[in-house]
């Protein structure tokens, strides 16, 4: 019983446990069944993740393959670049030489690669090698330094770090910049030298970018008379304040306002200190910047010289026009006549231009210059011709001298001898008459003076004065006839002396003012220097000046002006007597120096004279080598110029100077033909 109970109890326990187990299994299966969709989803996600990872691995592999290819391409490019580099080059790996090109071997004479020691190479070839060796050990990817070799070469050393196939390479490239360095030093030296040179130049120089002045030398301050200690010029507008108002606008416009240009530009300005300044402006391109280079030249003296040259040119043209021989100036390039004097123009009319052209061409073709040659012009005349080749001016100067045929020369000589004898007789007769008349005239003048001293009655004094003036006129006529006869027959004497022409002119003006005042004439004077010495016959010079002044007073209307001046030029001393009187007609201006010539006979009462004054002045001028000319216009006035050669030198010292006294009576005689109402 007990045994059955135990068995039954055991079975019951076993069944109970089994039921519990199944319940547990059932619960677990129920839990699993509930979790199964989640697990399935998770498995699916894991599979997707694995697929994504696989794809990434594939892409990374592809990228790695691309990188390897690119690395190979880069390596190939490095190889290509290295092979193309002509500069000396070495490649180090762990401070050991792995490559050097032929240029390196040639430049540094390093043939054996296996024995190459980098540090020793730098020590043996370059200054400050320790600095270079230390520099090659750094880890920068790129560096550049300037090194100097013992052979006086300068190199630009490029050091490049390259990682290649898990190895680090350091590339050293040597670029020879010796020539460039020397050029830079030369440029720097030249720049300093040019600046010093510009400072010592006679011209002022400025460099400007429109208004602002970048550079200005000291000469600019001198030219414009600017006190550099007080005023600093920094702009063109500052500088324009020292230019006269008439030129200021043009000055600013040309430099500041105008655009930059390639061609040179030049103009003239006047400064406030009355200097004439030439301005030259040029375009300057420096370091890709636009500048203007402006040069100032003080041409005040040159301007005066140009005026003197122009005056001389006028004088020489007058001389050429008065020559009795024909003169032609031929342009060697164009073969054209660029000048012909009056005598040559008349010769063209008489002989024919074609005939003269052929003569000139034949002479030039012969090549024998400065040789006098005889040529036939026509059946009645022949001529001598001389041609001079002026090479520096590219011109020929042709001189023609017309001569009659030989069979007429003797006849002319005979006639000339007869004329000479007749003239000698006439001269002697006139001089005898003059001498015979002159004595009683002098006696009457003496008596006239005595009467004037002793008689006080006004009516008688007027008569005495009238007699004296007429005696002076007669005496002047006699002196003029005597001078003309003496000069024309070469019987004159010249009493040369050194005297001050300015002092002489002042004395003449002072003694002549009484005559000018009667017509309310104003006499103005101007002298370029206080003293101008000449070497002439002082009496004859007084006659020349008084004759011209007499004409100016006679033919200038009431209240007019007379200007008298003396200017000292380079070649000539120019005396000018200018009036605003009746003037001389153009058709008569060539005859004013002829004997017995008056411009207007109707004025004979106002200008009592025989027309000998200017003729005598011309003759007295000629014998002393003085040039006398006139420029005139009807109703505007006349200007007479007396040109005396400037011969002032050692013999015209003050110790030879003679004080000339102008006698009042002498002036009264020379001005006696001025009619006084």
C-alpha positions in Angstrom: 0.0 0.0 0.0 2.6 2.2 1.1 4.5 1.3 -2.0 1.6 2.1 -4.2 1.1 5.4 -2.5 4.8 6.3 -3.0 4.5 5.3 -6.7 1.3 7.1 -7.1 2.7 10.1 -5.3 5.8 10.0 -7.4 3.7 9.8 -10.6 1.6 12.7 -9.4 4.7 14.8 -8.7 6.1 13.8 -12.0 2.9 14.8 -13.8 2.8 18.0 -11.9 6.3 18.8 -12.9 5.6 17.9 -16.4 2.6 20.2 -16.5 4.7 23.0 -15.1 7.4 22.3 -17.7 4.9 22.4 -20.5 3.4 25.5 -19.1 6.9 27.0 -19.1 7.6 25.7 -22.6 4.2 27.1 -23.7 5.1 30.5 -22.2 8.5 30.5 -23.9 7.0 29.5 -27.2 4.4 32.2 -26.8 7.1 34.8 -26.1 9.2 33.6 -29.0 6.2 33.7 -31.3 5.6 37.3 -30.2 9.3 38.2 -30.7 9.8 36.4 -34.0 8.7 39.3 -36.3 11.1 41.7 -34.5 13.9 39.2 -34.8 13.2 38.8 -38.5 13.2 42.5 -39.0 16.5 42.8 -37.1 18.0 40.0 -39.2 17.0 41.8 -42.4 18.5 45.1 -41.1 21.7 43.3 -40.3 21.9 41.9 -43.7 21.4 45.3 -45.3 24.1 46.7 -43.0 26.4 44.0 -44.1 25.6 44.7 -47.7 26.3 48.5 -47.2 29.6 47.7 -45.5 30.5 45.5 -48.4 29.7 48.2 -50.9 31.8 50.7 -48.9 34.7 48.3 -48.8 34.4 47.9 -52.5 34.3 51.7 -53.0 37.3 52.2 -50.7 39.2 49.6 -52.7 38.3 51.3 -55.9 39.4 54.7 -54.4 42.6 53.1 -53.2 43.2 51.8 -56.7 42.5 55.3 -58.1 44.8 56.8 -55.6 47.5 54.3 -56.5 47.0 55.2 -60.1 47.1 58.9 -59.4 50.2 58.4 -57.3 51.8 56.6 -60.1 50.8 59.5 -62.5 52.1 62.0 -60.1 55.3 60.0 -59.7 55.5 59.8 -63.5 54.9 63.6 -63.7 57.6 64.2 -61.1 59.9 62.1 -63.2 59.0 64.0 -66.3 59.5 67.3 -64.6 62.8 66.3 -63.1 64.0 65.1 -66.5 63.1 68.4 -68.0 64.8 70.6 -65.4 67.9 72.2 -66.8 69.1 73.7 -63.6 71.6 71.8 -61.5 69.5 69.4 -59.2 70.1 66.7 -56.7 67.6 64.4 -54.8 68.3 63.2 -51.3 66.7 60.2 -49.4 67.5 60.1 -45.8 70.4 62.6 -46.4 71.8 60.3 -49.1 72.2 61.2 -52.7 69.8 59.2 -54.9 69.8 61.4 -58.1 71.8 64.2 -59.7 71.4 65.5 -63.3 74.1 66.3 -65.8 73.8 70.0 -65.3 74.7 69.5 -61.6 77.7 67.4 -62.5 78.8 70.0 -65.1 78.3 73.0 -62.9 79.9 71.6 -59.7 82.3 69.1 -61.3 80.8 66.2 -59.3 81.3 63.0 -61.4 81.3 60.1 -58.9 77.9 59.6 -57.3 79.0 56.8 -55.0 81.5 59.1 -53.2 79.2 62.1 -53.0 78.9 63.6 -49.5 76.1 66.2 -49.3 77.5 68.1 -46.3 81.0 68.1 -47.6 79.7 69.4 -51.0 78.0 72.4 -49.3 81.1 73.1 -47.2 83.4 73.0 -50.1 81.4 75.1 -52.4 79.3 77.7 -50.5 79.6 80.4 -47.8 77.7 79.8 -44.6 77.3 76.1 -45.4 76.2 75.2 -41.9 73.1 77.3 -42.4 72.4 75.4 -45.6 73.0 72.0 -44.0 70.8 72.9 -41.0 68.2 74.1 -43.4 68.1 70.9 -45.4 67.2 69.0 -42.3 64.0 70.8 -41.6 60.6 69.3 -42.5 59.0 72.1 -44.5 57.5 71.0 -47.8 59.0 74.0 -49.7 61.7 76.5 -49.0 63.9 79.0 -50.9 67.2 80.7 -49.9 69.9 82.7 -51.7 73.4 81.2 -51.4 76.8 82.4 -52.7 79.6 80.1 -53.9 83.3 80.5 -53.5 83.5 81.0 -57.3 81.5 84.3 -56.9 78.3 82.8 -58.2 74.9 83.5 -56.7 72.3 80.8 -56.6 68.6 80.7 -55.7 68.3 77.3 -53.9 64.9 75.7 -54.0 64.3 72.8 -51.4 61.2 70.7 -52.0 60.0 67.8 -49.8 58.2 64.9 -51.6 56.6 61.7 -50.2 56.9 58.9 -52.6 56.2 55.2 -52.1 56.5 55.5 -48.3 59.7 57.3 -48.8 60.5 61.0 -48.2 62.6 62.7 -50.9 64.2 66.1 -50.7 64.9 67.8 -54.0 67.5 70.6 -54.2 67.4 72.8 -57.4 70.2 75.4 -57.9 69.1 78.4 -60.1 72.1 80.6 -61.1 71.0 84.3 -60.6 74.5 85.8 -60.8 73.8 87.8 -63.9 70.5 88.9 -62.6 72.0 89.9 -59.3 74.8 91.8 -61.0 72.2 93.5 -63.1 70.2 94.6 -60.1 73.3 95.9 -58.4 74.2 97.7 -61.6 70.7 99.2 -61.9 70.8 100.3 -58.2 74.3 101.8 -58.8 73.1 103.5 -62.0 70.0 104.8 -60.3 72.1 106.5 -57.6 74.5 107.8 -60.2 71.7 109.2 -62.4 70.2 110.9 -59.4 73.5 112.5 -58.6 73.9 113.4 -62.2 70.4 115.0 -62.3 71.2 117.0 -59.2 74.3 118.5 -61.1 72.4 119.2 -64.3 72.0 122.7 -65.6 68.3 121.9 -66.2 65.5 121.5 -63.7 63.9 118.1 -63.7 60.7 116.9 -62.1 58.9 113.5 -62.3 55.1 113.8 -61.7 52.0 111.6 -61.9 49.7 114.4 -63.0 49.6 117.0 -60.1 51.8 115.2 -57.5 55.5 115.7 -57.8 57.4 112.4 -57.1 60.9 113.9 -57.7 62.4 117.3 -58.2 66.0 118.3 -58.4 67.5 121.5 -56.8 67.9 123.3 -60.1 64.1 123.7 -60.3 64.3 125.9 -57.1 67.1 127.9 -58.7 65.3 128.5 -62.0 62.1 129.6 -60.3 64.0 131.5 -57.5 62.3 129.5 -54.8 63.8 129.5 -51.3 64.1 125.8 -50.6 64.4 126.4 -46.8 61.1 128.3 -46.6 59.0 126.6 -49.3 58.7 123.0 -50.2 57.1 122.3 -53.6 55.0 119.1 -53.7 52.6 119.6 -56.6 52.5 121.3 -60.0 49.9 123.7 -58.7 52.5 124.9 -56.0 55.1 125.4 -58.8 52.6 127.2 -61.0 52.5 130.0 -58.4 55.9 131.1 -59.7 54.8 131.4 -63.3 53.3 134.7 -64.7 49.5 134.8 -64.8 49.5 134.8 -68.6 51.3 131.4 -68.8 49.9 129.8 -65.6 46.8 128.3 -67.2 48.7 126.7 -70.1 51.4 125.4 -67.6 48.8 123.6 -65.5 46.8 122.3 -68.5 49.8 120.8 -70.3 51.1 119.0 -67.2 48.1 118.2 -65.1 45.0 118.2 -67.3 46.4 116.7 -70.5 46.4 112.9 -70.9 49.7 111.0 -71.0 51.2 110.8 -74.5 54.1 109.2 -76.3 55.5 112.1 -78.2 57.6 114.9 -76.8 55.9 118.3 -76.0 57.7 121.6 -75.7 56.5 125.2 -74.9 57.8 128.4 -73.3 56.9 130.1 -70.1 57.9 133.3 -68.2 58.6 133.2 -64.5 57.8 136.1 -62.0 61.6 136.8 -62.0 61.4 137.6 -65.7 63.2 134.5 -66.8 62.3 132.7 -70.1 62.0 129.0 -69.4 61.7 126.2 -72.0 59.5 123.3 -70.8 60.0 119.9 -72.3 57.5 117.2 -71.3 57.9 113.5 -72.0 55.9 110.3 -71.2 57.6 108.0 -68.7 56.5 104.4 -68.1 58.2 103.0 -64.9 57.2 99.8 -63.2 53.8 99.7 -65.0 53.0 103.2 -63.8 52.5 106.3 -65.9 54.6 109.4 -65.1 55.5 112.6 -66.8 59.2 113.7 -67.0 59.3 117.5 -67.2 62.5 119.4 -67.9 62.9 123.1 -67.3 65.7 125.0 -69.2 66.6 128.6 -68.4 66.9 130.0 -72.0 66.8 133.7 -71.0 70.3 134.2 -72.4 69.6 132.1 -75.4 66.5 134.1 -76.1 68.5 137.3 -76.1 71.1 135.6 -78.3 68.3 134.6 -80.7 67.1 138.2 -80.9 70.7 139.3 -81.6 71.1 136.7 -84.3 67.8 137.8 -85.9 69.0 141.4 -85.8 72.3 140.4 -87.4 70.4 138.4 -90.0 68.4 141.5 -90.9 71.7 143.5 -91.2 73.4 140.9 -93.4 70.3 140.8 -95.6 70.5 144.5 -96.0 74.2 144.2 -96.9 73.5 141.5 -99.4 70.8 143.6 -101.1 73.2 146.5 -101.5 76.0 144.5 -103.0 76.8 145.4 -106.7 77.3 141.7 -107.5 74.7 139.0 -108.0 74.3 136.5 -105.2 72.4 133.2 -105.2 72.0 130.6 -102.4 71.2 127.1 -103.8 69.8 124.2 -101.7 72.0 121.2 -102.4 69.2 118.7 -101.9 66.4 120.3 -103.9 68.6 122.2 -106.3 66.3 125.2 -105.8 67.3 128.9 -105.3 66.5 129.8 -101.7 67.8 133.4 -102.0 68.6 135.9 -104.8 69.6 139.5 -104.2 68.3 142.5 -106.2 71.3 142.6 -108.5 70.8 138.9 -109.3 67.1 139.4 -110.1 68.0 142.1 -112.6 70.6 139.8 -114.1 68.0 137.1 -114.6 65.8 139.6 -116.4 68.6 140.8 -118.7 70.4 137.5 -119.4 67.7 134.9 -118.9 67.2 132.4 -116.0 67.9 129.4 -118.3 71.3 130.7 -119.3 72.3 131.3 -115.7 71.0 127.9 -114.6 73.2 126.2 -117.2 76.3 128.2 -116.0 75.6 127.2 -112.3 75.0 123.5 -113.2 78.2 123.3 -115.2 80.3 124.9 -112.4 78.8 122.6 -109.8 79.3 119.5 -112.0 83.0 120.3 -112.4 83.5 120.0 -108.6 86.1 122.9 -108.6 84.7 125.2 -105.9 86.1 128.6 -104.8 87.7 129.1 -108.2 86.9 132.2 -110.3 85.8 131.3 -113.8 85.0 133.5 -116.7 81.7 132.8 -118.6 80.0 134.5 -121.6 76.5 135.8 -120.9 75.8 137.3 -124.4 77.6 139.0 -127.2 78.0 142.2 -125.2 78.7 140.9 -121.7 80.7 138.3 -119.9 80.9 137.6 -116.2 83.0 136.0 -113.5 81.4 133.3 -111.3 82.6 131.8 -107.9 80.7 129.1 -106.2 81.5 128.1 -102.6 80.3 124.7 -101.1 79.0 125.2 -97.5 78.9 121.5 -96.5 77.6 121.9 -92.9 74.5 123.8 -94.2 74.0 121.8 -97.4 74.0 125.0 -99.6 76.0 126.5 -102.4 76.7 130.3 -102.5 77.0 131.6 -106.0 78.5 135.1 -106.7 78.2 136.6 -110.2 80.1 139.7 -111.3 79.1 141.1 -114.7 81.9 142.5 -116.9 81.8 144.1 -120.4 83.7 142.6 -123.3 87.4 143.2 -123.4 87.2 145.5 -126.4 85.0 148.0 -124.4 87.2 147.9 -121.2 89.8 150.3 -122.6 87.1 152.7 -123.8 85.6 152.7 -120.3 89.0 153.2 -118.7 89.6 156.3 -120.9 86.2 157.7 -120.1 86.7 157.0 -116.4 90.0 158.9 -116.5 88.3 161.9 -118.2 85.5 161.8 -115.6 88.1 161.5 -112.9 89.9 164.6 -114.1 86.7 166.5 -114.5 85.6 165.5 -111.0 89.0 166.5 -109.6 88.7 169.9 -111.3 85.1 170.3 -110.0 86.2 169.3 -106.5 89.1 171.7 -106.5 86.9 174.5 -107.8 84.2 173.8 -105.2 86.7 173.6 -102.4 88.3 176.8 -103.5 84.9 178.5 -103.5 84.1 177.1 -100.1 87.3 178.3 -98.7 86.8 181.8 -100.2 83.2 182.1 -98.9 84.0 180.5 -95.5 86.4 183.3 -94.5 83.9 186.2 -94.8 81.2 184.0 -93.2 83.4 183.5 -90.2 84.2 187.2 -90.0 80.5 188.0 -90.2 79.7 185.5 -87.4 82.4 187.1 -85.2 81.0 190.6 -85.8 77.5 189.3 -85.1 78.6 188.0 -81.7 80.2 191.3 -80.9 77.1 193.2 -81.8 75.0 190.9 -79.7 77.2 191.6 -76.7 76.9 195.4 -77.1 73.3 196.0 -78.2 70.4 195.5 -75.9 67.5 196.7 -78.1 65.0 193.8 -78.6 64.3 194.6 -82.3 67.9 194.7 -83.2 68.6 191.5 -81.2 66.0 189.7 -83.3 67.7 190.9 -86.4 71.0 189.8 -85.1 69.6 186.4 -84.2 68.1 186.0 -87.7 71.4 187.0 -89.3 73.3 184.5 -87.1 70.9 181.7 -88.0 71.3 182.3 -91.7 75.1 182.5 -91.3 74.9 179.2 -89.5 72.9 177.7 -92.4 75.4 179.0 -94.9 78.3 177.6 -92.8 76.6 174.2 -92.6 76.1 174.2 -96.4 79.8 175.0 -96.9 80.9 172.3 -94.5 78.6 169.8 -96.2 80.0 170.7 -99.6 83.6 170.4 -98.2 82.9 167.0 -96.7 81.3 165.7 -99.9 84.1 166.9 -102.1 86.8 165.5 -99.7 85.1 162.1 -99.4 84.3 161.7 -103.1 87.9 162.5 -104.1 89.5 160.6 -101.2 91.0 163.7 -99.6 89.4 163.3 -96.2 91.2 162.7 -92.9 89.9 160.6 -90.0 90.8 161.6 -86.5 90.0 158.3 -84.6 89.7 158.4 -80.8 88.2 156.2 -78.0 85.1 157.9 -76.5 81.9 157.1 -74.8 79.0 157.2 -77.3 76.4 157.2 -74.5 77.9 160.4 -73.0 78.1 161.9 -76.5 74.4 161.1 -77.2 73.3 162.6 -73.8 75.2 165.9 -74.6 73.6 166.1 -78.0 70.1 165.5 -76.6 70.6 168.2 -73.9 71.8 170.8 -76.4 69.0 169.9 -78.9 66.1 170.1 -76.5 65.7 173.9 -77.1 64.8 173.1 -80.8 62.5 170.3 -79.9 60.7 172.4 -77.2 59.7 175.0 -79.9 57.5 172.3 -81.4 56.5 170.7 -78.0 58.4 167.5 -79.0 59.2 164.9 -76.4 62.7 163.3 -76.7 63.0 160.0 -74.9 66.3 158.1 -74.4 67.3 154.6 -73.6 70.8 153.1 -73.1 71.5 149.4 -72.6 74.7 150.2 -70.6 75.9 153.3 -68.7 79.1 153.4 -70.8 79.7 152.1 -74.4 83.2 152.8 -75.8 83.7 153.2 -79.6 86.7 154.0 -81.7 85.6 156.6 -84.3 86.0 160.2 -85.5 84.0 162.0 -82.8 83.3 165.2 -84.9 82.0 163.2 -87.9 79.9 161.0 -85.5 78.3 164.2 -84.1 77.5 165.3 -87.6 75.8 162.0 -88.4 73.6 162.0 -85.3 72.7 165.7 -85.6 71.7 165.4 -89.2 69.4 162.5 -88.4 68.0 164.3 -85.3 67.5 167.5 -87.4 65.3 165.5 -89.8 63.4 164.0 -87.0 62.6 167.4 -85.5 61.8 169.0 -88.8 59.4 166.3 -90.0 57.6 165.5 -86.8 54.4 167.3 -86.1 53.7 169.5 -83.2 53.5 167.5 -79.9 55.1 164.4 -81.4 57.7 162.0 -79.9 61.3 161.2 -80.7 63.0 158.1 -79.2 66.8 157.8 -79.2 68.5 154.7 -77.9 71.8 152.9 -77.9 71.9 149.1 -77.5 75.1 147.0 -77.3 74.6 143.7 -79.2 77.1 140.9 -79.9 78.4 142.2 -83.2 77.1 145.7 -83.4 76.3 148.8 -81.3 72.9 149.9 -82.6 71.9 153.6 -82.4 68.3 154.2 -83.1 66.5 157.6 -83.8 62.8 157.0 -84.1 60.0 159.6 -84.7 56.3 159.5 -85.3 56.4 162.1 -88.0 55.2 162.3 -91.6 57.3 159.2 -92.7 58.8 158.3 -96.1 56.8 156.7 -99.0 58.0 153.2 -100.0 58.9 154.3 -103.5 61.3 157.0 -102.2 62.8 155.1 -99.3 65.7 153.9 -101.4 66.7 157.4 -102.4 66.7 159.2 -99.0 70.5 159.0 -98.8 70.9 160.5 -102.3 72.3 164.0 -102.7 69.8 166.9 -102.9 66.9 164.6 -102.1 63.9 165.7 -100.0 60.8 163.5 -99.6 58.3 166.3 -100.0 59.3 169.6 -101.7 56.2 171.3 -100.4 57.6 171.2 -96.9 60.7 173.2 -97.9 59.6 176.2 -95.8 59.3 174.0 -92.7 62.4 172.1 -93.4 64.8 174.6 -95.0 67.8 172.8 -96.4 69.3 171.5 -99.6 68.7 167.8 -99.1 72.4 167.1 -98.3 72.1 166.1 -94.7 71.4 162.4 -95.0 73.7 162.1 -98.0 76.5 163.6 -96.0 75.6 161.3 -93.0 75.8 158.3 -95.4 79.1 159.3 -96.7 80.6 160.0 -93.3 79.3 156.6 -92.1 80.7 154.7 -95.1 84.3 156.0 -94.6 84.2 154.8 -91.0 82.7 151.4 -91.7 79.4 152.4 -90.1 76.1 151.0 -91.6 73.2 153.4 -91.9 69.6 152.3 -92.8 66.1 153.5 -92.5 62.7 151.9 -91.9 59.6 154.1 -92.5 55.9 154.3 -93.1 53.9 157.2 -94.3 52.0 159.1 -91.5 53.5 156.7 -88.9 57.1 157.9 -88.7 60.7 156.8 -89.5 63.4 155.0 -87.7 67.1 155.5 -88.6 69.6 153.0 -87.4 73.3 153.6 -87.1 75.2 150.2 -86.8 78.7 150.5 -85.4 80.8 147.3 -85.3 81.4 146.2 -81.7 85.2 146.3 -81.6 85.5 146.8 -77.9 88.7 144.9 -76.8 92.0 145.6 -75.1 92.7 148.9 -76.9 89.4 150.3 -75.7 90.4 150.5 -72.1 89.5 153.5 -70.0 93.0 154.7 -70.0 92.6 155.5 -73.8 89.2 157.0 -73.3 88.9 160.7 -74.3 86.2 163.0 -72.9 84.4 164.6 -75.8 82.9 168.1 -75.4 80.0 168.9 -77.7 80.2 172.6 -78.5 76.8 174.4 -78.3 77.6 176.4 -81.4 78.4 173.2 -83.3 74.9 171.9 -82.5 73.4 175.3 -83.5 75.1 175.1 -86.9 74.0 171.5 -87.6 70.4 172.3 -86.6 70.3 175.7 -88.2 68.0 174.5 -91.1 65.2 173.9 -88.6 62.7 176.7 -89.3 61.4 178.5 -86.2 58.3 180.6 -86.5 
